[in-house]
């Protein structure tokens, strides 16, 4: 089903710097045995190439996969820390993800996702992040 996806990303660091990014795009939601899949296209600031974002949503967890301009796979489970690779045209970077919050209200016609997590490079905090995503059926499509 085609959906309208609203994405809001907030990043902050220990120095008090804060960056907020919001956009709206069309996407698709699929229901499968393992849960829901939400897929949409986004234009990331650090690449001219379009990036496809796929979210695999299961009870209590979310896997975020990006491919295209950047390539990465992140696993979001509350209280869990995981390593991931972030591949760009400029090279590959290794980061650690520490998940503080995963709130999922997902259905076929509409839903909301809230993720809170910190991004680290070794022992160094890069940013604290909040990702808010809502989607609803595209009644025009």
VOPAGU-2260 file (C-alpha; in pm, 1 decimal, decimal comma):
REM VOPAGU-2260
SITE   aa  ch    i         X         Y         Z
SITE  UNK   A    0       0,0       0,0       0,0
SITE  UNK   A    1     127,6     347,0     -83,9
SITE  UNK   A    2     172,2     573,0     218,9
SITE  UNK   A    3     278,4     929,1     294,8
SITE  UNK   A    4     585,5     915,3     520,3
SITE  UNK   A    5     685,6    1202,3     751,5
SITE  UNK   A    6    1039,1    1181,5     890,9
SITE  UNK   A    7    1190,6    1401,1    1162,8
SITE  UNK   A    8    1546,8    1347,5    1280,0
SITE  UNK   A    9    1703,8    1531,9    1573,9
SITE  UNK   A   10    2074,8    1504,1    1655,0
SITE  UNK   A   11    2259,1    1661,7    1945,5
SITE  UNK   A   12    2609,4    1634,8    2088,3
SITE  UNK   A   13    2783,0    1703,7    2419,4
SITE  UNK   A   14    2870,7    2058,1    2309,2
SITE  UNK   A   15    2505,0    2155,9    2283,9
SITE  UNK   A   16    2496,3    2153,4    1904,9
SITE  UNK   A   17    2158,2    2045,4    1771,9
SITE  UNK   A   18    2055,2    1962,7    1417,3
SITE  UNK   A   19    1701,3    1894,1    1305,6
SITE  UNK   A   20    1593,4    1756,4     968,6
SITE  UNK   A   21    1238,9    1692,7     848,1
SITE  UNK   A   22    1098,9    1572,0     519,9
SITE  UNK   A   23     791,9    1413,8     368,4
SITE  UNK   A   24     794,8    1149,6      95,5
SITE  UNK   A   25     588,2     870,6     -53,2
SITE  UNK   A   26     661,0     514,3      49,3
SITE  UNK   A   27     513,3     167,3      65,1
SITE  UNK   A   28     412,5     -51,5     357,6
SITE  UNK   A   29     404,7    -430,7     326,9
SITE  UNK   A   30     278,5    -683,6     577,8
SITE  UNK   A   31     461,4   -1016,3     592,5
SITE  UNK   A   32     464,8   -1305,1     839,6
SITE  UNK   A   33     762,7   -1159,0    1025,9
SITE  UNK   A   34     602,5    -814,5    1058,8
SITE  UNK   A   35     579,8    -497,9     851,5
SITE  UNK   A   36     820,5    -349,7     599,9
SITE  UNK   A   37     819,6      25,9     540,4
SITE  UNK   A   38    1020,0     146,1     238,8
SITE  UNK   A   39    1080,4     500,5     118,0
SITE  UNK   A   40    1335,3     704,7     -73,7
SITE  UNK   A   41    1531,7     988,7      80,3
SITE  UNK   A   42    1794,4    1237,4     -28,2
SITE  UNK   A   43    2075,3    1247,1     223,7
SITE  UNK   A   44    2280,0    1564,0     267,1
SITE  UNK   A   45    2620,9    1401,0     215,9
SITE  UNK   A   46    2539,8    1229,1    -116,3
SITE  UNK   A   47    2380,7    1331,0    -444,9
SITE  UNK   A   48    2263,1     975,0    -503,2
SITE  UNK   A   49    1917,9     876,3    -379,6
SITE  UNK   A   50    1900,5     636,3     -86,7
SITE  UNK   A   51    1633,0     372,3     -32,4
SITE  UNK   A   52    1544,5     318,9     334,0
SITE  UNK   A   53    1375,5      -5,8     437,1
SITE  UNK   A   54    1250,6     -66,4     790,0
SITE  UNK   A   55    1178,1    -422,4     896,9
SITE  UNK   A   56     941,4    -386,1    1191,8
SITE  UNK   A   57     877,5    -671,9    1436,1
SITE  UNK   A   58     738,5    -676,4    1788,2
SITE  UNK   A   59     982,1    -474,7    1999,6
SITE  UNK   A   60    1252,7    -436,8    1736,2
SITE  UNK   A   61    1330,7    -258,1    1413,7
SITE  UNK   A   62    1599,5    -313,3    1151,2
SITE  UNK   A   63    1686,4      -9,6     940,6
SITE  UNK   A   64    1855,4     -79,9     607,1
SITE  UNK   A   65    1980,0     192,5     373,0
SITE  UNK   A   66    2107,6     127,8      21,4
SITE  UNK   A   67    2208,6     355,0    -265,6
SITE  UNK   A   68    2396,5     674,9    -179,7
SITE  UNK   A   69    2491,2     518,8     152,6
SITE  UNK   A   70    2480,2     160,0     269,2
SITE  UNK   A   71    2420,6      43,7     625,9
SITE  UNK   A   72    2215,4    -185,1     845,6
SITE  UNK   A   73    2120,1     -91,3    1203,3
SITE  UNK   A   74    1942,4    -309,8    1460,7
SITE  UNK   A   75    1721,0    -129,4    1712,8
SITE  UNK   A   76    1635,4    -325,7    2028,6
SITE  UNK   A   77    1594,7    -135,9    2358,3
SITE  UNK   A   78    1900,0    -162,7    2581,9
SITE  UNK   A   79    2104,2    -336,7    2314,7
SITE  UNK   A   80    2433,1    -213,6    2176,0
SITE  UNK   A   81    2545,2    -316,4    1827,7
SITE  UNK   A   82    2817,6    -235,8    1576,9
SITE  UNK   A   83    2744,9    -137,0    1218,4
SITE  UNK   A   84    2928,8     -21,8     908,2
SITE  UNK   A   85    2834,2     300,8     729,1
SITE  UNK   A   86    2945,4     285,5     364,7
SITE  UNK   A   87    2962,3     610,0     164,7
SITE  UNK   A   88    3131,4     728,5    -151,8
SITE  UNK   A   89    3405,6     862,0      81,3
SITE  UNK   A   90    3475,3     527,1     245,9
SITE  UNK   A   91    3355,1     292,9     516,2
SITE  UNK   A   92    3310,1     395,8     879,4
SITE  UNK   A   93    3249,4     176,7    1184,6
SITE  UNK   A   94    3007,9     292,5    1454,2
SITE  UNK   A   95    2837,6     159,7    1765,6
SITE  UNK   A   96    2468,3     204,7    1830,2
SITE  UNK   A   97    2321,5     212,2    2182,6
SITE  UNK   A   98    1942,5     202,4    2176,6
SITE  UNK   A   99    1747,2     382,7    2451,7
SITE  UNK   A  100    1393,2     370,2    2312,0
SITE  UNK   A  101    1197,7     180,3    2045,4
SITE  UNK   A  102     830,5     274,6    2032,8
SITE  UNK   A  103     630,3     112,2    1752,7
SITE  UNK   A  104     263,8     160,2    1668,6
SITE  UNK   A  105     236,3      -6,9    1332,5
SITE  UNK   A  106     -61,3    -109,5    1118,4
SITE  UNK   A  107    -130,8    -134,9     746,4
SITE  UNK   A  108    -301,5     204,0     700,1
SITE  UNK   A  109    -102,5     417,0     944,0
SITE  UNK   A  110     161,0     404,8    1210,7
SITE  UNK   A  111     432,4     577,1    1409,3
SITE  UNK   A  112     787,8     490,1    1501,4
SITE  UNK   A  113    1007,4     659,2    1760,6
SITE  UNK   A  114    1371,6     565,6    1805,9
SITE  UNK   A  115    1613,0     718,6    2057,8
SITE  UNK   A  116    1974,6     613,4    2043,3
SITE  UNK   A  117    2333,2     726,5    2073,5
SITE  UNK   A  118    2594,5     688,2    1804,5
SITE  UNK   A  119    2952,8     623,1    1912,8
SITE  UNK   A  120    3288,1     578,6    1745,5
SITE  UNK   A  121    3480,3     366,2    1992,0
SITE  UNK   A  122    3453,3     536,9    2330,4
SITE  UNK   A  123    3365,0     873,8    2177,9
SITE  UNK   A  124    3003,0     991,3    2159,2
SITE  UNK   A  125    2926,5    1125,3    1812,7
SITE  UNK   A  126    2562,2    1217,1    1869,5
SITE  UNK   A  127    2241,3    1146,9    2055,5
SITE  UNK   A  128    1960,6    1088,8    1810,2
SITE  UNK   A  129    1585,5    1084,3    1796,7
SITE  UNK   A  130    1408,9     956,4    1485,7
SITE  UNK   A  131    1033,9    1013,6    1456,3
SITE  UNK   A  132     849,9     857,9    1163,9
SITE  UNK   A  133     479,8     860,9    1093,6
SITE  UNK   A  134     301,9     722,6     792,0
SITE  UNK   A  135     -55,2     705,1     669,8
SITE  UNK   A  136    -233,8     567,7     367,7
SITE  UNK   A  137    -196,3     789,2      60,9
SITE  UNK   A  138    -557,2     857,7     -31,5
SITE  UNK   A  139    -444,1    1034,0    -352,2
SITE  UNK   A  140    -244,0     734,8    -479,0
